[in-house]
Protein backbone atom coordinates (compact mmCIF):
# COMPACT_ATOMS: atom_id res chain seq x y z
CA UNK A 1 0.00 0.00 0.00
CA UNK A 2 2.78 2.41 0.90
CA UNK A 3 4.63 1.74 -2.36
CA UNK A 4 1.49 2.48 -4.37
CA UNK A 5 0.50 5.53 -2.38
CA UNK A 6 3.88 7.19 -2.49
CA UNK A 7 5.40 9.23 0.30
CA UNK A 8 3.66 12.56 -0.46
CA UNK A 9 0.03 13.53 -0.89
CA UNK A 10 -0.91 13.67 -4.60
CA UNK A 11 -1.41 17.46 -4.73
CA UNK A 12 0.95 20.44 -4.53
CA UNK A 13 1.07 22.89 -1.64
CA UNK A 14 -0.29 22.70 1.89
CA UNK A 15 -3.81 21.58 2.58
CA UNK A 16 -4.29 20.42 6.14
CA UNK A 17 -7.72 18.83 5.63
CA UNK A 18 -6.84 16.97 2.44
CA UNK A 19 -3.57 15.80 3.94
CA UNK A 20 -5.40 14.41 6.99
CA UNK A 21 -7.89 12.55 4.82
CA UNK A 22 -5.05 11.19 2.64
CA UNK A 23 -3.09 9.96 5.67
CA UNK A 24 -6.20 8.40 7.18
CA UNK A 25 -7.17 6.58 3.97
CA UNK A 26 -3.59 5.56 3.07
CA UNK A 27 -2.04 4.56 6.39
CA UNK A 28 -4.98 4.45 8.80
CA UNK A 29 -7.43 2.65 6.52
CA UNK A 30 -7.83 -0.46 8.73
CA UNK A 31 -8.95 1.69 11.66
CA UNK A 32 -11.28 3.72 9.44
CA UNK A 33 -12.82 0.63 7.87
CA UNK A 34 -13.30 -1.08 11.23
CA UNK A 35 -14.86 2.03 12.75
CA UNK A 36 -17.21 2.53 9.80
CA UNK A 37 -18.37 -1.09 9.78
CA UNK A 38 -19.04 -1.23 13.53
CA UNK A 39 -20.72 2.19 13.70
CA UNK A 40 -22.90 1.56 10.63
CA UNK A 41 -24.00 -1.81 12.02
CA UNK A 42 -24.93 -0.02 15.24
CA UNK A 43 -26.92 2.56 13.28
CA UNK A 44 -28.77 -0.15 11.34
CA UNK A 45 -29.64 -1.93 14.57
CA UNK A 46 -30.54 1.27 16.38
CA UNK A 47 -32.76 2.57 13.58
CA UNK A 48 -35.09 -0.36 14.20
CA UNK A 49 -35.57 0.38 17.89
CA UNK A 50 -39.09 1.14 18.98
CA UNK A 51 -38.48 4.23 21.09
CA UNK A 52 -36.99 7.49 19.82
CA UNK A 53 -34.79 7.81 22.92
CA UNK A 54 -33.32 4.35 22.30
CA UNK A 55 -32.57 5.17 18.66
CA UNK A 56 -30.82 8.39 19.65
CA UNK A 57 -28.79 6.65 22.37
CA UNK A 58 -27.51 4.05 19.89
CA UNK A 59 -26.75 6.78 17.34
CA UNK A 60 -24.68 8.72 19.88
CA UNK A 61 -22.77 5.55 20.78
CA UNK A 62 -22.10 4.88 17.08
CA UNK A 63 -20.81 8.44 16.62
CA UNK A 64 -18.44 7.88 19.53
CA UNK A 65 -17.13 4.65 17.96
CA UNK A 66 -16.46 6.32 14.61
CA UNK A 67 -14.93 9.35 16.32
CA UNK A 68 -12.46 7.11 18.16
CA UNK A 69 -11.67 5.26 14.92
CA UNK A 70 -10.95 8.55 13.13
CA UNK A 71 -8.58 9.69 15.87
CA UNK A 72 -6.82 6.31 16.14
CA UNK A 73 -6.52 5.99 12.37
CA UNK A 74 -5.14 9.50 11.95
CA UNK A 75 -2.66 9.14 14.80
CA UNK A 76 -1.38 5.74 13.66
CA UNK A 77 -1.38 6.95 10.05
CA UNK A 78 1.00 9.81 10.75
CA UNK A 79 3.24 7.49 12.77
CA UNK A 80 3.34 5.02 9.86
CA UNK A 81 4.06 7.83 7.39
CA UNK A 82 6.95 9.02 9.54
CA UNK A 83 8.31 5.47 9.70
CA UNK A 84 8.83 5.01 5.98
CA UNK A 85 12.28 5.58 4.42
CA UNK A 86 12.96 9.20 3.43
CA UNK A 87 9.71 10.41 4.90
CA UNK A 88 8.96 14.04 3.85
CA UNK A 89 8.74 17.02 6.20
CA UNK A 90 4.94 17.00 5.91
CA UNK A 91 4.87 13.70 7.77
CA UNK A 92 6.03 15.47 10.93
CA UNK A 93 3.46 18.25 10.89
CA UNK A 94 1.17 15.85 12.70
CA UNK A 95 -1.19 18.20 14.54
CA UNK A 96 -4.06 16.52 12.66
CA UNK A 97 -4.73 13.89 15.37
CA UNK A 98 -5.37 16.66 17.87
CA UNK A 99 -7.76 18.31 15.43
CA UNK A 100 -9.60 15.02 14.90
CA UNK A 101 -9.70 14.46 18.66
CA UNK A 102 -11.43 17.81 19.11
CA UNK A 103 -13.61 17.95 16.01
CA UNK A 104 -13.93 14.38 14.76
CA UNK A 105 -17.41 14.08 16.27
CA UNK A 106 -18.79 16.45 13.61
CA UNK A 107 -18.10 14.40 10.45
CA UNK A 108 -19.00 11.26 12.41
CA UNK A 109 -22.36 12.74 13.39
CA UNK A 110 -23.06 14.00 9.86
CA UNK A 111 -22.29 10.67 8.15
CA UNK A 112 -24.07 8.46 10.68
CA UNK A 113 -26.97 10.86 11.17
CA UNK A 114 -27.59 10.86 7.42
CA UNK A 115 -27.41 7.05 7.34
CA UNK A 116 -29.89 6.87 10.21
CA UNK A 117 -32.23 9.27 8.40
CA UNK A 118 -32.13 7.20 5.20
CA UNK A 119 -32.78 3.96 7.10
CA UNK A 120 -35.76 5.46 8.93
CA UNK A 121 -37.22 6.81 5.70
CA UNK A 122 -36.74 3.47 3.96
CA UNK A 123 -38.63 1.77 6.78
CA UNK A 124 -41.66 4.04 6.40
CA UNK A 125 -44.66 3.21 4.25
CA UNK A 126 -45.47 6.03 1.84
CA UNK A 127 -49.12 6.67 1.14
CA UNK A 128 -49.56 7.38 -2.62
CA UNK A 129 -50.57 10.87 -3.76
CA UNK A 130 -53.05 10.88 -6.67
CA UNK A 131 -52.79 13.83 -9.06
CA UNK A 132 -54.50 16.91 -7.64
CA UNK A 133 -54.81 15.55 -4.11
CA UNK A 134 -53.49 17.49 -1.11
CA UNK A 135 -51.09 15.91 1.37
CA UNK A 136 -50.66 16.32 5.09
CA UNK A 137 -47.97 14.46 7.04
CA UNK A 138 -47.69 15.08 10.77
CA UNK A 139 -46.44 13.48 14.00
CA UNK A 140 -48.87 11.33 15.97
CA UNK A 141 -50.62 12.19 18.17
CA UNK A 142 -51.57 15.36 16.28
CA UNK A 143 -51.73 18.71 18.11
CA UNK A 144 -55.52 18.53 18.45
CA UNK A 145 -55.40 15.12 20.21
CA UNK A 146 -52.23 15.24 22.30
CA UNK A 147 -53.81 13.13 25.06
CA UNK A 148 -53.59 9.99 22.92
CA UNK A 149 -50.82 7.72 24.28
CA UNK A 150 -49.45 6.24 21.04
CA UNK A 151 -46.45 7.69 19.20
CA UNK A 152 -45.59 7.71 15.52
CA UNK A 153 -46.43 9.40 12.23
CA UNK A 154 -49.62 10.25 10.37
CA UNK A 155 -50.20 10.62 6.61
CA UNK A 156 -53.39 12.01 5.06
CA UNK A 157 -54.47 12.51 1.44
CA UNK A 158 -57.34 14.86 0.59
CA UNK A 159 -59.14 14.85 -2.80
CA UNK A 160 -60.08 18.19 -4.41
CA UNK A 161 -63.76 17.84 -3.42
CA UNK A 162 -63.17 17.01 0.25
CA UNK A 163 -64.60 20.30 1.57
CA UNK A 164 -67.47 20.56 -0.94
CA UNK A 165 -70.76 19.16 0.32
CA UNK A 166 -72.15 18.63 -3.18
CA UNK A 167 -69.00 16.78 -4.36
CA UNK A 168 -68.92 12.98 -4.46
CA UNK A 169 -65.62 13.05 -2.53
CA UNK A 170 -67.02 15.16 0.33
CA UNK A 171 -65.38 13.91 3.54
CA UNK A 172 -63.67 11.06 1.64
CA UNK A 173 -60.00 10.41 2.30
CA UNK A 174 -57.39 7.84 3.42
CA UNK A 175 -55.30 8.17 6.54
CA UNK A 176 -52.26 6.08 7.48
CA UNK A 177 -50.97 5.61 11.02
CA UNK A 178 -47.45 4.27 11.63
CA UNK A 179 -47.08 3.81 15.37
CA UNK A 180 -44.27 2.57 17.59
CA UNK A 181 -44.72 -0.96 18.90
CA UNK A 182 -47.47 -3.55 18.64
CA UNK A 183 -50.44 -1.36 19.60
CA UNK A 184 -54.05 -0.49 18.81
CA UNK A 185 -55.22 -4.05 18.37
CA UNK A 186 -58.31 -3.92 20.61
CA UNK A 187 -61.70 -2.47 19.69
CA UNK A 188 -61.57 -0.22 22.76
CA UNK A 189 -58.26 1.32 21.66
CA UNK A 190 -59.54 1.87 18.14
CA UNK A 191 -62.67 3.53 19.48
CA UNK A 192 -60.63 5.86 21.69
CA UNK A 193 -58.24 6.76 18.85
CA UNK A 194 -61.09 7.60 16.46
CA UNK A 195 -63.23 9.44 19.02
CA UNK A 196 -60.45 11.61 20.47
CA UNK A 197 -59.07 12.41 17.01
CA UNK A 198 -62.39 13.78 15.73
CA UNK A 199 -63.35 15.44 19.01
CA UNK A 200 -60.12 17.43 18.82
CA UNK A 201 -61.05 18.61 15.31
CA UNK A 202 -64.32 19.97 16.67
CA UNK A 203 -62.37 22.44 18.82
CA UNK A 204 -64.95 22.26 21.62
CA UNK A 205 -67.81 22.99 19.25
CA UNK A 206 -69.28 19.55 19.82
CA UNK A 207 -68.66 17.32 22.87
CA UNK A 208 -66.99 13.96 22.33
CA UNK A 209 -69.83 12.28 24.23
CA UNK A 210 -72.15 12.94 21.29
CA UNK A 211 -70.00 10.82 18.97
CA UNK A 212 -71.43 7.36 18.34
CA UNK A 213 -69.28 4.59 16.85
CA UNK A 214 -70.53 1.23 15.65
CA UNK A 215 -67.55 -1.10 15.15
CA UNK A 216 -67.73 -4.55 13.61
CA UNK A 217 -64.86 -6.91 12.82
CA UNK A 218 -64.53 -8.53 9.44
CA UNK A 219 -64.75 -12.33 9.55
CA UNK A 220 -61.36 -14.07 9.99
CA UNK A 221 -61.53 -15.85 6.62
CA UNK A 222 -61.40 -12.47 4.87
CA UNK A 223 -58.30 -11.26 6.70
CA UNK A 224 -54.94 -11.15 5.03
CA UNK A 225 -52.14 -13.37 6.30
CA UNK A 226 -50.03 -10.61 7.81
CA UNK A 227 -48.69 -10.42 11.40
CA UNK A 228 -51.40 -9.00 13.66
CA UNK A 229 -53.74 -8.26 10.77
CA UNK A 230 -57.22 -7.05 11.72
CA UNK A 231 -59.97 -5.38 9.76
CA UNK A 232 -62.95 -3.40 10.99
CA UNK A 233 -65.93 -1.62 9.52
CA UNK A 234 -67.02 1.49 11.40
CA UNK A 235 -70.09 3.68 11.25
CA UNK A 236 -69.06 7.06 12.69
CA UNK A 237 -71.87 9.39 13.78
CA UNK A 238 -70.10 12.64 14.44
CA UNK A 239 -69.91 16.25 13.30
CA UNK A 240 -68.58 18.28 10.38
CA UNK A 241 -66.59 21.19 11.87
CA UNK A 242 -65.41 22.50 8.48
CA UNK A 243 -68.23 22.98 6.01
CA UNK A 244 -71.77 22.29 7.23
CA UNK A 245 -71.20 22.73 11.00
CA UNK A 246 -73.79 20.00 11.41
CA UNK A 247 -73.99 16.33 12.42
CA UNK A 248 -72.32 14.02 9.91
CA UNK A 249 -72.29 10.27 9.39
CA UNK A 250 -69.18 8.75 7.82
CA UNK A 251 -68.15 5.16 7.09
CA UNK A 252 -64.71 3.73 7.71
CA UNK A 253 -62.82 0.66 6.59
CA UNK A 254 -59.93 0.10 9.00
CA UNK A 255 -56.96 -2.20 8.24
CA UNK A 256 -54.40 -2.90 10.93
CA UNK A 257 -51.19 -4.98 10.73
CA UNK A 258 -47.89 -5.28 12.57
CA UNK A 259 -44.45 -4.87 10.98
CA UNK A 260 -42.04 -6.90 13.17
CA UNK A 261 -38.81 -5.82 11.44
CA UNK A 262 -39.65 -2.15 11.91
CA UNK A 263 -41.39 -2.78 15.26
CA UNK A 264 -44.29 -0.67 14.00
CA UNK A 265 -48.04 -0.95 13.81
CA UNK A 266 -49.56 0.28 10.54
CA UNK A 267 -53.22 1.28 10.33
CA UNK A 268 -54.88 2.31 7.09
CA UNK A 269 -58.26 4.02 7.39
CA UNK A 270 -60.46 4.66 4.37
CA UNK A 271 -63.24 7.10 5.22
CA UNK A 272 -66.17 8.58 3.33
CA UNK A 273 -69.58 10.13 3.87
CA UNK A 274 -70.85 7.62 1.29
CA UNK A 275 -71.79 4.11 2.45
CA UNK A 276 -69.22 1.57 1.21
CA UNK A 277 -70.26 -0.29 -1.94
CA UNK A 278 -68.15 -2.28 -4.36
CA UNK A 279 -69.47 -0.37 -7.39
CA UNK A 280 -69.23 3.09 -5.81
CA UNK A 281 -66.64 5.21 -7.72
CA UNK A 282 -65.46 6.96 -4.56
CA UNK A 283 -64.85 3.70 -2.73
CA UNK A 284 -63.16 2.24 -5.81
CA UNK A 285 -60.72 5.16 -5.65
CA UNK A 286 -60.20 4.88 -1.90
CA UNK A 287 -59.61 1.14 -2.01
CA UNK A 288 -56.70 1.60 -4.38
CA UNK A 289 -54.73 2.78 -1.35
CA UNK A 290 -54.87 -0.80 -0.01
CA UNK A 291 -51.87 -1.63 -2.21
CA UNK A 292 -49.66 -0.47 0.70
CA UNK A 293 -50.91 -3.38 2.84
CA UNK A 294 -48.06 -5.88 2.60
C-alpha positions in Angstrom: 0.0 0.0 0.0 2.8 2.4 0.9 4.6 1.7 -2.4 1.5 2.5 -4.4 0.5 5.5 -2.4 3.9 7.2 -2.5 5.4 9.2 0.3 3.7 12.6 -0.5 0.0 13.5 -0.9 -0.9 13.7 -4.6 -1.4 17.5 -4.7 1.0 20.4 -4.5 1.1 22.9 -1.6 -0.3 22.7 1.9 -3.8 21.6 2.6 -4.3 20.4 6.1 -7.7 18.8 5.6 -6.8 17.0 2.4 -3.6 15.8 3.9 -5.4 14.4 7.0 -7.9 12.5 4.8 -5.1 11.2 2.6 -3.1 10.0 5.7 -6.2 8.4 7.2 -7.2 6.6 4.0 -3.6 5.6 3.1 -2.0 4.6 6.4 -5.0 4.5 8.8 -7.4 2.6 6.5 -7.8 -0.5 8.7 -8.9 1.7 11.7 -11.3 3.7 9.4 -12.8 0.6 7.9 -13.3 -1.1 11.2 -14.9 2.0 12.8 -17.2 2.5 9.8 -18.4 -1.1 9.8 -19.0 -1.2 13.5 -20.7 2.2 13.7 -22.9 1.6 10.6 -24.0 -1.8 12.0 -24.9 0.0 15.2 -26.9 2.6 13.3 -28.8 -0.2 11.3 -29.6 -1.9 14.6 -30.5 1.3 16.4 -32.8 2.6 13.6 -35.1 -0.4 14.2 -35.6 0.4 17.9 -39.1 1.1 19.0 -38.5 4.2 21.1 -37.0 7.5 19.8 -34.8 7.8 22.9 -33.3 4.3 22.3 -32.6 5.2 18.7 -30.8 8.4 19.7 -28.8 6.6 22.4 -27.5 4.0 19.9 -26.8 6.8 17.3 -24.7 8.7 19.9 -22.8 5.5 20.8 -22.1 4.9 17.1 -20.8 8.4 16.6 -18.4 7.9 19.5 -17.1 4.6 18.0 -16.5 6.3 14.6 -14.9 9.4 16.3 -12.5 7.1 18.2 -11.7 5.3 14.9 -10.9 8.5 13.1 -8.6 9.7 15.9 -6.8 6.3 16.1 -6.5 6.0 12.4 -5.1 9.5 12.0 -2.7 9.1 14.8 -1.4 5.7 13.7 -1.4 6.9 10.0 1.0 9.8 10.7 3.2 7.5 12.8 3.3 5.0 9.9 4.1 7.8 7.4 6.9 9.0 9.5 8.3 5.5 9.7 8.8 5.0 6.0 12.3 5.6 4.4 13.0 9.2 3.4 9.7 10.4 4.9 9.0 14.0 3.9 8.7 17.0 6.2 4.9 17.0 5.9 4.9 13.7 7.8 6.0 15.5 10.9 3.5 18.3 10.9 1.2 15.9 12.7 -1.2 18.2 14.5 -4.1 16.5 12.7 -4.7 13.9 15.4 -5.4 16.7 17.9 -7.8 18.3 15.4 -9.6 15.0 14.9 -9.7 14.5 18.7 -11.4 17.8 19.1 -13.6 18.0 16.0 -13.9 14.4 14.8 -17.4 14.1 16.3 -18.8 16.4 13.6 -18.1 14.4 10.4 -19.0 11.3 12.4 -22.4 12.7 13.4 -23.1 14.0 9.9 -22.3 10.7 8.2 -24.1 8.5 10.7 -27.0 10.9 11.2 -27.6 10.9 7.4 -27.4 7.1 7.3 -29.9 6.9 10.2 -32.2 9.3 8.4 -32.1 7.2 5.2 -32.8 4.0 7.1 -35.8 5.5 8.9 -37.2 6.8 5.7 -36.7 3.5 4.0 -38.6 1.8 6.8 -41.7 4.0 6.4 -44.7 3.2 4.2 -45.5 6.0 1.8 -49.1 6.7 1.1 -49.6 7.4 -2.6 -50.6 10.9 -3.8 -53.1 10.9 -6.7 -52.8 13.8 -9.1 -54.5 16.9 -7.6 -54.8 15.5 -4.1 -53.5 17.5 -1.1 -51.1 15.9 1.4 -50.7 16.3 5.1 -48.0 14.5 7.0 -47.7 15.1 10.8 -46.4 13.5 14.0 -48.9 11.3 16.0 -50.6 12.2 18.2 -51.6 15.4 16.3 -51.7 18.7 18.1 -55.5 18.5 18.5 -55.4 15.1 20.2 -52.2 15.2 22.3 -53.8 13.1 25.1 -53.6 10.0 22.9 -50.8 7.7 24.3 -49.4 6.2 21.0 -46.4 7.7 19.2 -45.6 7.7 15.5 -46.4 9.4 12.2 -49.6 10.2 10.4 -50.2 10.6 6.6 -53.4 12.0 5.1 -54.5 12.5 1.4 -57.3 14.9 0.6 -59.1 14.9 -2.8 -60.1 18.2 -4.4 -63.8 17.8 -3.4 -63.2 17.0 0.2 -64.6 20.3 1.6 -67.5 20.6 -0.9 -70.8 19.2 0.3 -72.2 18.6 -3.2 -69.0 16.8 -4.4 -68.9 13.0 -4.5 -65.6 13.0 -2.5 -67.0 15.2 0.3 -65.4 13.9 3.5 -63.7 11.1 1.6 -60.0 10.4 2.3 -57.4 7.8 3.4 -55.3 8.2 6.5 -52.3 6.1 7.5 -51.0 5.6 11.0 -47.4 4.3 11.6 -47.1 3.8 15.4 -44.3 2.6 17.6 -44.7 -1.0 18.9 -47.5 -3.5 18.6 -50.4 -1.4 19.6 -54.0 -0.5 18.8 -55.2 -4.0 18.4 -58.3 -3.9 20.6 -61.7 -2.5 19.7 -61.6 -0.2 22.8 -58.3 1.3 21.7 -59.5 1.9 18.1 -62.7 3.5 19.5 -60.6 5.9 21.7 -58.2 6.8 18.9 -61.1 7.6 16.5 -63.2 9.4 19.0 -60.5 11.6 20.5 -59.1 12.4 17.0 -62.4 13.8 15.7 -63.4 15.4 19.0 -60.1 17.4 18.8 -61.0 18.6 15.3 -64.3 20.0 16.7 -62.4 22.4 18.8 -64.9 22.3 21.6 -67.8 23.0 19.2 -69.3 19.6 19.8 -68.7 17.3 22.9 -67.0 14.0 22.3 -69.8 12.3 24.2 -72.1 12.9 21.3 -70.0 10.8 19.0 -71.4 7.4 18.3 -69.3 4.6 16.9 -70.5 1.2 15.6 -67.6 -1.1 15.2 -67.7 -4.6 13.6 -64.9 -6.9 12.8 -64.5 -8.5 9.4 -64.8 -12.3 9.6 -61.4 -14.1 10.0 -61.5 -15.8 6.6 -61.4 -12.5 4.9 -58.3 -11.3 6.7 -54.9 -11.2 5.0 -52.1 -13.4 6.3 -50.0 -10.6 7.8 -48.7 -10.4 11.4 -51.4 -9.0 13.7 -53.7 -8.3 10.8 -57.2 -7.0 11.7 -60.0 -5.4 9.8 -62.9 -3.4 11.0 -65.9 -1.6 9.5 -67.0 1.5 11.4 -70.1 3.7 11.3 -69.1 7.1 12.7 -71.9 9.4 13.8 -70.1 12.6 14.4 -69.9 16.3 13.3 -68.6 18.3 10.4 -66.6 21.2 11.9 -65.4 22.5 8.5 -68.2 23.0 6.0 -71.8 22.3 7.2 -71.2 22.7 11.0 -73.8 20.0 11.4 -74.0 16.3 12.4 -72.3 14.0 9.9 -72.3 10.3 9.4 -69.2 8.7 7.8 -68.2 5.2 7.1 -64.7 3.7 7.7 -62.8 0.7 6.6 -59.9 0.1 9.0 -57.0 -2.2 8.2 -54.4 -2.9 10.9 -51.2 -5.0 10.7 -47.9 -5.3 12.6 -44.4 -4.9 11.0 -42.0 -6.9 13.2 -38.8 -5.8 11.4 -39.7 -2.2 11.9 -41.4 -2.8 15.3 -44.3 -0.7 14.0 -48.0 -0.9 13.8 -49.6 0.3 10.5 -53.2 1.3 10.3 -54.9 2.3 7.1 -58.3 4.0 7.4 -60.5 4.7 4.4 -63.2 7.1 5.2 -66.2 8.6 3.3 -69.6 10.1 3.9 -70.8 7.6 1.3 -71.8 4.1 2.5 -69.2 1.6 1.2 -70.3 -0.3 -1.9 -68.2 -2.3 -4.4 -69.5 -0.4 -7.4 -69.2 3.1 -5.8 -66.6 5.2 -7.7 -65.5 7.0 -4.6 -64.9 3.7 -2.7 -63.2 2.2 -5.8 -60.7 5.2 -5.7 -60.2 4.9 -1.9 -59.6 1.1 -2.0 -56.7 1.6 -4.4 -54.7 2.8 -1.3 -54.9 -0.8 0.0 -51.9 -1.6 -2.2 -49.7 -0.5 0.7 -50.9 -3.4 2.8 -48.1 -5.9 2.6 
